[in-house]
């Protein structure tokens, strides 16, 4: 196993190399608006997973996945050349679901906020079901039964 800091550093470098190579060298029209979001390397530095997102429809996502698979050899060669490793890691591309999940969470939070505002508006106009102040003050005090002082005099046996 390799030092985790070294593996993280290599993953960051692979992410940068893949992103730059996709932008400058790969001229596949199927790529579209692809963004490399992260990369992870196994502890033995033999395999790297590159995460990406695509702005567009499901068909454009599929086209981008196919383009990345076809460009995998060029990308791996570039990673090997620019990192100087003895064994260049194999590259695997995975669509990053985090952005879609974050968008869905944002939508749910917006709906919850709207619902909270509705409840707050309804509460502003609400009135108590009984008296406005149900507690008695002054001369009308309720007397407790003889010999009982609060809860201390009650037995549970």
N, C-alpha and C positions, 0 to 999 in steps of 0.2 A: 504494500500500500504506500501511496505517496502522501506527502504532507497536504492536508486539506486546503491550506492557503495557496499552495502551488496549483492544485487542481482548480480552484476558483479563479485564480489569475489566468490560467490557460483557457478556462471556459470564457472569461471576459474577452480574451484575445481572439478566440475562435469566433465569437459573436461579432466582433468588430471586423474581422477579415471577411466573414461571409457577407455581412451587410455591405461592405465596400465593394466586394467583388460582384455582388448582385447589381449594385448601382452602376458600376463602371464597365464591367466586362461582359456580363451575360445580357444578351440582346434578344431574349425570348419574348415575343409579344404576349405570351400567356401569363407572364409574371404579374402584370398589373401593379396595383398599389400594395406591395408587400413590405412589411416591417419586421425585422428580426428583433424579437423582444427579449430573448434570453438564450443561454446555452448552459448545458450541464455536462460535466465530464465524469466518467466513472473513476473510481479510486485508482485503478491501474493505468489510467490515461489512454485506454485502448478504444473507447467508444465515446462519442459526443452526441448529445441530443440538442438540436437547434430548434427553438420555438419561434413561431412566426405568426403574424396576423395578416389578414387581407381585407382591404376595404372593398366591399362589393357583395355580389350575390353568391349563392351556394355554387352556381356553375363556375363563377370566377374563382372561388376557393378551390374547386376541383381542378381547374386549369392550372392554377398556381402550384398545387401539389404535384401535378404531372410535370410541370416545368422544373421544379426543384429536384425531382427524382432524375430527370434527364440531365440536369446540370451538376449532379452530385460528384461526378468524377473530376470535373474542372474545379469545383469548390474544394474538394479534398486535396487536390494537387496544390492549390493556392495556399491552403492551410499548412500543408507540409512544408512548402517552400518558405513561407513567412514565419513559421514558428521554429524551424530548425530541429524538430524532434526526430529521434531515430525511427520511431514508429508513429506514423501519422494516424490519428484516431479515425475510425469509420464515422461517417456522419449519418444521422437519422433526423428527419424533419418531422415535427409534430405541430399541428395547428394549436395555437394558444387560446384556450377557452376563457382565460381570465378576463379579457376585455368584454366578451359577451356576458359573462356572469356579473361583472361590475355594472354593466348597463342595465341588466335586469334588476339588480339590487337597487340601483338609483331610481328606476321606475317604481318599484315597490315602496321605497321610502317617500317618493313624491305623492303616491296615492295615500299613504298613511298620514302624511302632513295635511293633505287636503281633507281627509276624514277628521283629523283632530281639529282643524279649523271649523268644520261644520258643527262638531260637538261643542266647541267653545262658543260659537254664535248661538246655538240653541240654549246653552247654559246661561247666557246673558239675559235672556228673556224669561227664564224659568222663575217660578215662585214656589215657596215651600208648600208641601201638601197639607200640612196642619197649620198650627200657629207659627208666626214668624220666629218667636223665641219660646220654645216649649219648656224652658227651665223656670222654676218659680223663685221669686225673690221677695224679700220683705216678710210680711206678717203671715203669709200662708205657707208655713213650713209643715212638712209631713212628720208626724211623730212616729218613732219606732216603737215596736211592741215593748211592754214593760220588761225590764231586766236584760234586754238585748242591746249590746253596744257594737254596732257595725258587724263585721264578719268574725270578730274575735270570739263572740259568744256562741257561734254555731258549731255544732259538732257534726262530723261526717260519719260517725259510727252507726 
